[in-house]
Amino acid sequence: MTPAIEITGLSKRFRVAAARGPRRASAADPRRRPLNRRHDLFHALRQVSFTVAQGRTLGLVGPNGSGKSTLLKILGGVMQADAGTIRMTGRVGALLELGAGFHPDLSGIDNVYLNGALLGIPGREIDRLLPEIIRFAELERFMDLPVKHFSSGMTARLGFALAAQLAPDILLMDETFATGDARFQARALGRISEMKGQGRTMILVSHNLDMLLQLADEVLWLEQGAVRAIGPAREILVEYRERGHARLFGSDQMLARLGLEGVRIERVAWAEPAADVGATARVAPGGVLALRIALRHEGDHPARVRLELAWQRQRDGLVLGQTRCEVELEPGGATERTLVFRDWLLEEGHWNLAAAVAPAGEPRPVFYDRLLDAGQVEVQTPAPLELPAAARIPARWEVAEN
């Protein structure tokens, strides 16, 4: 795929006040180097290199202070790098910190035209897009006010509406795209999914790993200003979670932002063969595997949900099988279902079970809860095949009479 973004050896340093007295030990950081008696040199980014293919979405994660926002500001042209090269193909738009790109003394409408002019969009095109920008931001009564009188939520909504409607080829978004009330959050996520489907190239910075798992194709993990890891979103986010940096699935913040009632995967246990929760079940090809799945619904009304299970081979991440069904849930308690797999198809090896529950009929990739580590299965074959196989395909021989 053609790269839309190519970053090579990007580095950025800042001059900061030297730590003194009791603060010296607490300020110790391998990125700080003494410059003189008054100042230290702080290496915010160190030799960062990566590419993003056209139409792909890159998630950017890392602990606070790891350089995520600095990297995004450099790519957005807000600050300059000290070293390295940046190549980006197409028009670039950015939604960075609140108020970035807005003139506080200009009205909301004037700021729309100002941002459009900075992106090289003709005034007549802004005339056409303006009603939809105002409608999406839900600021009909406030667009004639100076932006300095906007609340942080209003500013974020206007910034996102601009980024979404002006539709640059490359879109850079910091945490601010995740602000706003629950209803606006759901609309914003839906719009990002639409832009992704339209082939926009995006870089998203967020501490909300649930959101990145849904939207990102690859994830770049920054730590102390350097690239710790880069790769497929699921692989990097699971490792990032296991390092204790953040919770990955079923976060209350994600559900609240989406305005969804609480539905949780409370328990996944083996019924046959019997095994403890978290233990590895062992089954032979052609055998029987049964799961007991408990879903808890804390809402006030009955809900119809879609339950999905997927089987992923541990050694290479191949998702080979998926099962989907719809379940009716009564409010205020747990509903348990037993799912039986007869004549087991998967061949010898270790397989992970992933489980997810989502609103039935919901077209967007929105989930109540997800578990990638719902269980493990070891398939034991008494007489392994000489050739490697992922699954045993059932068939019946029919001999034709000559």
C-alpha positions in Angstrom: 0.0 0.0 0.0 1.2 3.5 -0.8 2.5 5.3 2.4 0.5 8.5 3.3 2.8 9.3 6.2 6.6 8.5 6.4 8.4 9.5 9.5 12.2 8.9 9.9 14.4 9.6 12.8 12.2 12.3 14.4 13.7 13.9 17.5 12.6 16.9 19.6 14.4 18.5 22.6 13.2 21.2 25.1 15.2 23.3 27.5 13.7 23.0 31.0 14.6 24.4 34.3 17.2 22.3 36.1 16.0 20.4 39.1 17.5 21.5 42.4 17.5 20.4 46.0 14.9 17.7 47.0 13.4 17.8 43.6 16.6 16.5 41.9 15.9 12.8 42.8 12.2 13.0 41.8 13.0 14.7 38.6 15.6 12.1 37.6 14.8 10.9 34.0 17.0 9.3 31.4 15.8 11.9 28.9 17.2 14.8 31.0 20.8 16.0 30.4 22.4 18.9 32.2 22.8 21.9 29.9 24.2 24.5 32.3 23.7 25.6 35.9 20.2 26.8 35.2 18.8 24.4 32.6 18.6 20.8 31.6 18.0 19.5 28.1 14.9 17.2 27.9 14.6 14.8 25.0 10.8 14.6 24.3 11.2 12.4 21.2 14.1 10.3 20.3 14.6 8.8 16.8 10.9 8.0 16.1 10.3 6.3 12.8 7.1 4.8 11.3 4.9 4.7 8.2 1.1 4.8 7.8 -0.3 3.4 4.6 -3.0 5.4 2.8 -6.4 4.8 4.2 -5.1 3.2 7.4 -5.6 4.3 11.0 -2.8 4.4 13.5 -3.5 4.5 17.2 -0.9 6.2 19.4 -0.6 5.0 23.0 1.9 5.6 25.9 2.0 6.7 29.5 1.6 10.4 30.2 4.7 12.3 29.2 5.8 9.7 26.6 5.7 12.2 23.7 2.4 11.5 22.1 1.1 15.1 22.0 4.5 16.4 21.0 4.6 14.0 18.0 1.1 15.0 16.9 1.9 18.7 17.2 5.0 18.3 15.0 3.0 16.4 12.4 0.3 19.1 12.5 2.8 21.8 12.0 2.3 23.4 15.4 6.0 22.9 16.3 9.2 21.9 14.5 11.3 18.9 15.1 15.1 19.2 15.8 16.0 16.3 13.6 14.3 13.8 11.2 12.2 13.8 8.1 8.4 14.0 7.6 6.7 13.1 4.4 2.9 13.4 4.2 0.9 13.0 1.0 -2.4 15.0 0.9 -4.0 17.8 2.8 -3.5 17.5 6.6 -6.1 18.5 9.2 -5.6 18.3 13.0 -7.8 18.3 16.1 -5.3 18.8 18.9 -5.7 20.4 22.3 -8.9 22.4 23.0 -8.9 25.7 21.2 -5.9 24.9 19.0 -6.4 26.6 15.6 -9.2 28.9 16.9 -8.8 32.6 17.3 -10.5 33.4 20.7 -11.8 36.8 19.6 -13.4 35.6 16.4 -16.8 34.1 16.3 -17.5 30.4 15.7 -18.5 31.2 12.1 -15.4 33.3 11.5 -13.2 30.5 12.8 -14.8 28.0 10.5 -13.9 30.2 7.5 -10.4 30.8 9.0 -9.7 27.1 9.3 -11.0 26.4 5.9 -8.7 29.1 4.4 -5.7 27.6 6.2 -6.6 24.2 4.6 -6.9 25.8 1.2 -10.6 25.3 0.9 -12.5 27.9 -1.2 -15.0 30.1 0.6 -17.9 28.9 -1.6 -17.1 25.3 -0.4 -17.2 26.5 3.2 -20.6 28.2 2.4 -21.9 24.8 1.4 -20.5 22.9 4.4 -21.3 25.5 7.1 -24.9 24.4 7.8 -23.8 20.8 8.4 -20.8 21.9 10.5 -23.2 23.9 12.8 -25.8 21.1 12.9 -23.2 18.4 13.8 -21.7 20.6 16.5 -25.1 21.5 17.9 -24.1 25.1 18.3 -26.9 26.9 16.3 -27.5 29.5 19.0 -23.8 30.2 19.8 -21.9 30.5 16.4 -22.0 34.3 16.4 -20.3 34.5 19.8 -16.5 34.8 20.2 -15.0 31.4 20.8 -13.4 32.6 24.0 -16.9 32.4 25.5 -17.4 28.8 24.5 -17.2 26.1 27.1 -14.6 23.3 26.7 -17.3 21.0 25.4 -18.6 23.5 22.9 -15.0 24.1 21.7 -14.4 20.4 21.3 -17.7 19.9 19.4 -16.9 22.7 17.0 -13.3 21.4 16.5 -14.5 17.9 15.8 -17.3 19.1 13.4 -14.7 21.1 11.5 -12.3 18.2 11.2 -15.1 15.8 10.2 -16.7 18.0 7.6 -13.7 19.6 6.0 -12.4 16.0 5.5 -8.7 16.4 4.9 -6.8 13.5 3.4 -4.8 13.0 6.7 -6.5 13.6 10.0 -4.6 13.9 13.3 -6.7 13.7 16.5 -5.6 14.0 20.1 -7.7 13.1 23.2 -10.0 16.0 22.6 -12.0 13.9 20.1 -13.1 11.9 23.1 -14.7 14.8 24.9 -18.4 15.8 25.0 -21.5 14.2 26.4 -22.5 10.6 25.8 -24.7 11.4 22.8 -22.1 13.5 21.0 -19.5 10.8 21.8 -21.5 8.1 20.0 -22.0 10.5 17.0 -18.3 11.3 16.9 -17.3 7.6 17.0 -19.8 6.9 14.2 -18.3 9.8 12.1 -14.8 8.5 12.6 -15.9 5.1 11.4 -17.4 6.7 8.3 -14.2 8.6 7.6 -12.2 5.4 8.0 -14.6 3.7 5.5 -14.0 6.6 3.1 -10.3 5.9 3.0 -9.0 8.8 5.2 -5.7 8.3 6.8 -5.8 9.0 10.5 -3.6 9.1 13.6 -5.6 8.9 16.9 -4.1 9.6 20.3 -6.2 8.2 23.2 -5.9 6.5 26.6 -9.2 4.8 25.8 -8.0 1.5 24.5 -11.5 0.2 23.8 -11.9 3.0 21.3 -8.5 2.4 19.7 -9.2 -1.3 19.4 -12.4 -0.6 17.4 -10.9 2.1 15.2 -7.1 1.5 14.7 -5.5 -0.9 12.2 -2.0 -0.6 13.8 -0.9 0.9 17.1 2.4 2.8 17.9 3.5 2.5 21.6 5.7 5.4 22.7 7.6 5.2 26.0 10.0 7.9 27.2 10.0 9.5 23.8 11.0 6.4 21.9 9.2 3.7 19.9 8.6 0.8 22.3 6.6 -1.3 19.8 4.5 -0.9 16.7 2.2 -3.5 15.1 -1.4 -4.8 14.7 -3.7 -3.0 17.1 -4.9 -6.1 19.1 -1.3 -7.4 19.6 0.1 -4.1 20.9 -2.9 -3.1 23.0 -3.0 -6.5 24.8 0.7 -6.2 25.6 0.2 -2.6 26.7 -2.6 -3.6 29.0 -0.6 -6.5 30.4 2.2 -4.1 31.3 -0.4 -2.4 33.6 -0.8 0.9 31.7 -4.5 0.7 31.1 -7.6 -1.4 31.2 -8.6 -2.8 27.8 -12.1 -4.1 27.8 -15.5 -3.2 29.2 -14.4 0.2 30.5 -17.1 2.1 32.3 -15.9 5.3 30.7 -16.4 3.9 27.2 -19.9 2.7 28.0 -20.9 6.0 29.6 -19.6 8.0 26.7 -21.7 5.8 24.3 -24.8 6.2 26.4 -25.2 2.4 26.6 -26.9 0.6 29.5 -24.6 -1.7 31.4 -24.4 -5.3 30.0 -21.4 -7.3 31.1 -19.9 -10.7 30.4 -19.9 -11.9 34.0 -18.5 -15.3 33.6 -17.3 -17.8 30.9 -16.8 -21.3 32.3 -16.2 -24.8 30.9 -19.2 -27.2 31.2 -17.6 -30.0 29.2 -14.9 -31.0 29.7 -15.1 -29.7 33.3 -12.4 -27.1 34.1 -12.0 -24.2 36.4 -12.5 -20.6 35.2 -9.3 -19.5 33.6 -8.0 -23.1 33.1 -7.3 -24.7 29.8 -9.9 -27.1 28.5 -8.6 -30.1 26.6 -10.5 -31.7 23.8 -9.8 -34.1 20.9 -11.0 -33.4 17.3 -14.5 -34.8 16.9 -15.1 -34.3 20.7 -17.6 -32.2 22.5 -16.9 -28.8 24.1 -19.5 -26.9 26.1 -19.4 -23.4 27.5 -21.5 -21.7 30.2 -21.8 -18.0 29.6 -23.4 -15.6 32.1 -24.4 -12.1 31.0 -25.4 -9.4 33.5 -27.8 -6.6 32.5 -28.0 -3.7 34.9 -30.4 -1.6 32.8 -34.0 -0.7 33.5 -35.6 -2.4 30.4 -35.2 -5.8 28.7 -32.5 -5.8 26.1 -31.8 -7.9 23.0 -28.1 -8.4 22.5 -25.8 -10.2 20.1 -23.3 -12.6 21.6 -20.2 -13.4 19.6 -17.4 -15.9 20.1 -14.3 -16.3 18.1 -11.5 -18.8 18.1 -7.9 -17.6 17.6 -4.8 -19.8 17.1 -2.2 -18.7 19.7 0.9 -19.2 17.7 0.0 -16.8 14.8 -3.2 -15.0 15.8 -5.3 -16.6 13.0 -9.0 -16.2 13.7 -10.5 -19.4 12.2 -14.0 -19.7 13.6 -16.8 -17.5 14.8 -20.2 -18.1 16.5 -22.9 -15.6 16.8 -26.4 -15.6 18.4 -28.9 -13.2 19.8 -30.0 -13.4 23.5 -32.9 -11.7 25.3 -31.9 -10.3 28.7 -34.1 -9.3 31.6 -33.0 -6.2 33.6 -31.4 -6.4 37.0 -29.8 -9.8 37.0 -27.7 -12.4 35.2 -28.8 -14.6 32.3 -26.8 -17.8 31.7 -26.6 -19.7 28.5 -24.9 -23.0 27.6 -23.3 -23.2 24.2 -22.4 -26.7 23.0 -19.9 -27.5 20.2 -20.3 -31.0 18.9 -17.9 -32.9 16.6 -15.1 -30.4 17.3 -13.5 -29.1 14.1 -10.2 -27.3 15.1 -7.0 -29.4 14.9 -4.2 -29.9 17.2 -2.8 -26.9 19.0 -3.7 -24.1 21.5 -6.6 -21.8 20.8 -7.8 -18.6 22.6 -11.5 -17.9 23.0 -12.7 -14.3 22.6 -16.2 -13.2 23.6 -18.1 -10.0 22.9 -21.6 -8.7 23.5 -23.1 -5.9 21.5 -26.6 -4.4 20.9 -28.6 -6.5 18.5 -28.9 -4.9 15.1 -26.3 -2.2 15.8 -24.5 -1.5 12.5 -21.6 0.4 14.1 -18.7 -1.4 15.9 -20.0 -0.6 19.4 -19.8 -3.2 22.2 -21.1 -3.4 25.7 -18.2 -5.6 26.7 -15.4 -7.7 25.2 -13.0 -10.3 26.5 -10.1 -11.5 24.4 -9.0 -13.9 27.2 -12.3 -15.6 27.9 -10.6 -19.0 27.8 -8.1 -21.3 26.2 -8.5 -24.7 24.5 -5.8 -27.3 23.9 -6.7 -29.6 21.1 -5.0 -33.0 21.5 -4.8 -35.3 18.5 -3.9 -38.9 19.2 -2.3 -39.3 15.8 -1.2 -35.9 14.3 -1.3 -35.4 10.6 2.0 -35.2 8.8 0.9 -32.0 7.1 -0.1 -29.0 9.4 -3.9 -28.2 9.4 -6.0 -25.6 11.1 -9.2 -27.5 11.0 -10.7 -30.9 10.3 -13.4 -30.5 7.6 -16.2 -33.0 8.0 -17.0 -34.9 4.9 -18.5 -38.3 3.9 -17.1 -40.5 1.2 -19.6 -41.6 -1.5 -18.5 -44.4 -3.7 -20.2 -44.4 -7.1 -21.1 -47.7 -8.7 -19.3 -48.4 -12.0 
